[in-house]
């Protein structure tokens, strides 16, 4: 909160090589990277706009005006030094899918041992359950 209390834009972002925007922009949302960031001294070379709202009046990173795609995931918005933006508008939908796959991968071995209810993770879970219920 202290870092964003000034309300933006935030020149501190330009001191980093990469910036990932993952916020839900609403009215009053501050600008994190201003439209003229490409012309300013900066270490910033890559912006990943996970929220991907280039057409919104509340866009917190107005350095680009169109989404990118899986076929062309990055657009160069400034040449020297380069500043590239990745803004694939369906990317957030993949985060839950990735989390679900990871969770299922971790859970599957335990489900395969469900027929051995008295041992392993199921035995321990049953012991905890019994301690608190009975």
C-alpha positions as CSV (number, residue, x, y, z in Angstrom):
1,X,0.0,0.0,0.0
2,X,2.8,2.4,0.8
3,X,4.4,1.9,-2.6
4,X,1.2,2.8,-4.4
5,X,0.0,5.6,-2.1
6,X,1.0,8.3,-4.6
7,X,-1.7,7.2,-7.0
8,X,0.6,6.7,-10.0
9,X,2.1,6.6,-12.5
10,X,4.9,4.7,-10.7
11,X,8.3,5.5,-12.1
12,X,9.7,2.8,-9.8
13,X,8.3,0.2,-12.2
14,X,10.6,1.5,-14.9
15,X,13.6,0.4,-12.8
16,X,12.7,-3.2,-13.2
17,X,13.2,-5.3,-16.3
18,X,9.8,-7.0,-16.2
19,X,6.4,-5.9,-15.0
20,X,3.4,-8.2,-14.6
21,X,0.0,-6.5,-14.4
22,X,-2.5,-8.8,-12.6
23,X,-5.1,-6.4,-11.2
24,X,-8.7,-5.8,-11.9
25,X,-8.9,-2.2,-13.1
26,X,-11.9,-0.2,-11.9
27,X,-12.7,3.5,-11.9
28,X,-10.0,5.4,-10.1
29,X,-7.4,2.8,-10.9
30,X,-3.9,4.4,-11.0
31,X,-1.7,4.3,-14.1
32,X,1.2,2.0,-13.3
33,X,3.2,2.6,-16.5
34,X,2.4,5.7,-18.5
35,X,1.9,5.9,-22.2
36,X,5.2,7.7,-22.8
37,X,7.2,5.1,-20.8
38,X,9.1,4.0,-23.9
39,X,10.7,7.4,-24.2
40,X,11.9,7.5,-20.6
41,X,15.1,6.1,-19.2
42,X,14.3,2.6,-18.0
43,X,15.4,-0.9,-17.4
44,X,11.8,-2.1,-18.2
45,X,11.9,-4.3,-21.3
46,X,8.9,-6.6,-20.9
47,X,5.3,-6.1,-19.7
48,X,3.0,-9.0,-19.2
49,X,-0.5,-7.8,-19.0
50,X,-2.3,-10.7,-17.4
51,X,-5.4,-8.6,-16.8
52,X,-5.3,-7.6,-20.5
53,X,-7.6,-4.5,-20.8
54,X,-6.1,-2.3,-23.5
55,X,-9.4,-0.9,-24.6
56,X,-10.6,0.0,-21.1
57,X,-10.7,3.6,-19.9
58,X,-9.1,2.2,-16.7
59,X,-6.1,0.6,-18.4
60,X,-3.3,0.9,-15.9
61,X,-0.6,0.4,-18.6
62,X,-1.6,2.4,-21.7
63,X,1.6,1.7,-23.6
64,X,-0.3,-0.6,-26.0
65,X,-3.7,-0.6,-27.6
66,X,-4.4,-4.2,-28.9
67,X,-4.3,-7.7,-27.4
68,X,-1.7,-10.2,-28.6
69,X,-2.4,-13.8,-29.5
70,X,-0.9,-17.3,-29.1
71,X,0.4,-17.0,-32.6
72,X,2.0,-13.7,-31.9
73,X,2.2,-13.4,-28.2
74,X,4.3,-10.2,-28.0
75,X,4.1,-6.8,-29.6
76,X,7.0,-4.4,-29.6
77,X,5.7,-1.0,-28.5
78,X,9.1,0.8,-28.4
79,X,12.2,0.0,-30.5
80,X,15.2,1.5,-28.7
81,X,15.6,0.3,-26.0
82,X,13.0,-2.4,-26.8
83,X,9.8,-2.6,-24.8
84,X,7.6,-5.6,-25.5
85,X,4.1,-6.3,-24.3
86,X,2.5,-9.7,-23.9
87,X,-1.3,-9.3,-23.6
88,X,-3.1,-12.6,-24.5
89,X,-6.7,-11.9,-23.5
90,X,-7.5,-15.5,-22.6
91,X,-4.4,-16.1,-20.5
92,X,-6.1,-15.8,-17.1
93,X,-8.4,-18.7,-18.0
94,X,-5.3,-20.9,-18.2
95,X,-4.2,-20.2,-14.6
96,X,-7.1,-22.2,-13.0
97,X,-6.5,-25.0,-15.5
98,X,-2.8,-25.2,-14.6
99,X,-3.7,-25.2,-10.9
100,X,-6.3,-27.9,-11.4
101,X,-3.9,-30.1,-13.3
102,X,-1.2,-29.7,-10.6
103,X,-3.8,-30.4,-7.8
104,X,-5.1,-33.5,-9.7
105,X,-1.5,-34.8,-10.2
106,X,-0.8,-34.5,-6.5
107,X,-4.1,-36.0,-5.5
108,X,-4.2,-39.0,-7.9
109,X,-1.7,-41.2,-6.0
110,X,-3.7,-40.8,-2.8
111,X,-7.0,-41.6,-4.6
112,X,-5.4,-44.8,-5.9
113,X,-4.7,-45.8,-2.4
114,X,-8.3,-45.3,-1.2
115,X,-8.8,-49.1,-1.1
116,X,-6.3,-49.1,1.8
117,X,-8.4,-46.9,4.1
118,X,-6.6,-47.9,7.3
119,X,-3.1,-46.9,6.1
120,X,-1.2,-44.0,4.7
121,X,-2.8,-40.6,4.2
122,X,-6.3,-42.1,4.5
123,X,-5.5,-43.8,7.8
124,X,-4.1,-40.6,9.2
125,X,-7.1,-38.6,8.0
126,X,-9.4,-41.1,9.6
127,X,-7.5,-40.9,12.9
128,X,-7.9,-37.1,12.9
129,X,-11.5,-37.3,12.0
130,X,-12.2,-39.8,14.7
131,X,-10.3,-37.7,17.3
132,X,-12.6,-34.7,16.7
133,X,-15.9,-36.4,16.0
134,X,-15.9,-39.3,18.4
